[in-house]
Structure formats: C-alpha cells, structure tokens
Amino acid sequence: MKKIFLYQNLHAQINYAAWGLLHENTAIYAASLAQASNWIKQYFVQDSQTTQFILQQLTELQKINVKPASTTLSNTLQLFDHAKGVS
C-alpha cells in the first residue's frame, strides 16, 4: 500500500514541475524535480539501471531554464510595415 502512495506523490511532483514549467515558475519547477529526485534516491534501488536513467533525466530537466529572456517582435513588425509601405 505504501508503494502506491509513493507513486502518487512522485506523480504529483512531476505534475507540479509541469505546472511550474507552463507558468514559468522557476521555484516550483526546481523544487518539484528536486523532491522527486530525493524520493527516488531514498526509496528506489540505486543499482537499478532504470533508477539511474530516471535520475539522469531529472537532472537534465533541472538544467532547463523555464523563464527564458523575453523576445520582442516590435522590430519585425516595423520591418513588415515598412515592406508593405505603411508608416
């Protein structure tokens, strides 16, 4: 029965990370992935290739910048207007 709760909690942490990603919330994204990693390190067999693969993937996900620099399209829009002859 405890196994089910662990899986549900891991699923919830991944969902929180997805929410953080969609809302560009770096703190929630990072904390959720870190908590999932901690639980996997604590409750799963560390010698397992599957465990190591999942931990590696979570580490790679933690490197993603969920709040990239904003891009502005004002210059592009001005070029389009200029090309159409609109001032």
C-alpha positions as a Python dict, from the first residue, in 0.01 Angstrom:
ca = {
    (1, 'M'): (0, 0, 0),
    (2, 'K'): (287, 242, 77),
    (3, 'K'): (419, 183, -273),
    (4, 'I'): (100, 327, -422),
    (5, 'F'): (133, 644, -214),
    (6, 'L'): (494, 686, -321),
    (7, 'Y'): (398, 656, -688),
    (8, 'Q'): (110, 900, -641),
    (9, 'N'): (337, 1150, -468),
    (10, 'L'): (600, 1118, -740),
    (11, 'H'): (330, 1171, -1000),
    (12, 'A'): (213, 1481, -813),
    (13, 'Q'): (568, 1622, -801),
    (14, 'I'): (606, 1575, -1176),
    (15, 'N'): (270, 1746, -1226),
    (16, 'Y'): (385, 2036, -1008),
    (17, 'A'): (700, 2060, -1218),
    (18, 'A'): (489, 2070, -1535),
    (19, 'W'): (275, 2345, -1380),
    (20, 'G'): (590, 2539, -1292),
    (21, 'L'): (714, 2498, -1647),
    (22, 'L'): (388, 2617, -1801),
    (23, 'H'): (370, 2917, -1567),
    (24, 'E'): (744, 2996, -1591),
    (25, 'N'): (773, 2949, -1214),
    (26, 'T'): (1135, 2851, -1161),
    (27, 'A'): (1099, 2789, -787),
    (28, 'I'): (815, 2538, -818),
    (29, 'Y'): (972, 2368, -1119),
    (30, 'A'): (1309, 2322, -947),
    (31, 'A'): (1168, 2225, -607),
    (32, 'S'): (933, 1965, -755),
    (33, 'L'): (1205, 1799, -961),
    (34, 'A'): (1442, 1806, -663),
    (35, 'Q'): (1180, 1645, -437),
    (36, 'A'): (1110, 1374, -694),
    (37, 'S'): (1485, 1305, -721),
    (38, 'N'): (1521, 1289, -344),
    (39, 'W'): (1239, 1038, -309),
    (40, 'I'): (1380, 824, -588),
    (41, 'K'): (1721, 829, -421),
    (42, 'Q'): (1565, 738, -89),
    (43, 'Y'): (1310, 473, -184),
    (44, 'F'): (1431, 304, -503),
    (45, 'V'): (1713, 58, -569),
    (46, 'Q'): (2012, 271, -663),
    (47, 'D'): (2191, -5, -856),
    (48, 'S'): (1899, -35, -1098),
    (49, 'Q'): (1960, 93, -1450),
    (50, 'T'): (1605, 226, -1458),
    (51, 'T'): (1658, 425, -1138),
    (52, 'Q'): (1983, 570, -1269),
    (53, 'F'): (1819, 658, -1602),
    (54, 'I'): (1530, 838, -1431),
    (55, 'L'): (1765, 1030, -1203),
    (56, 'Q'): (1973, 1129, -1505),
    (57, 'Q'): (1663, 1253, -1686),
    (58, 'L'): (1550, 1453, -1382),
    (59, 'T'): (1898, 1610, -1364),
    (60, 'E'): (1873, 1708, -1731),
    (61, 'L'): (1526, 1857, -1673),
    (62, 'Q'): (1662, 2064, -1383),
    (63, 'K'): (1901, 2234, -1627),
    (64, 'I'): (1617, 2377, -1834),
    (65, 'N'): (1559, 2750, -1799),
    (66, 'V'): (1182, 2773, -1759),
    (67, 'K'): (1183, 3152, -1777),
    (68, 'P'): (1384, 3241, -2087),
    (69, 'A'): (1450, 3601, -2182),
    (70, 'S'): (1156, 3770, -2345),
    (71, 'T'): (1173, 3839, -2712),
    (72, 'T'): (1021, 4143, -2869),
    (73, 'L'): (879, 4146, -3216),
    (74, 'S'): (848, 4523, -3249),
    (75, 'N'): (1144, 4545, -3491),
    (76, 'T'): (1000, 4265, -3701),
    (77, 'L'): (658, 4430, -3711),
    (78, 'Q'): (816, 4760, -3814),
    (79, 'L'): (1000, 4584, -4097),
    (80, 'F'): (674, 4427, -4216),
    (81, 'D'): (501, 4763, -4205),
    (82, 'H'): (789, 4920, -4395),
    (83, 'A'): (785, 4643, -4657),
    (84, 'K'): (410, 4695, -4709),
    (85, 'G'): (461, 5068, -4743),
    (86, 'V'): (275, 5150, -4419),
    (87, 'S'): (426, 5416, -4196),
}
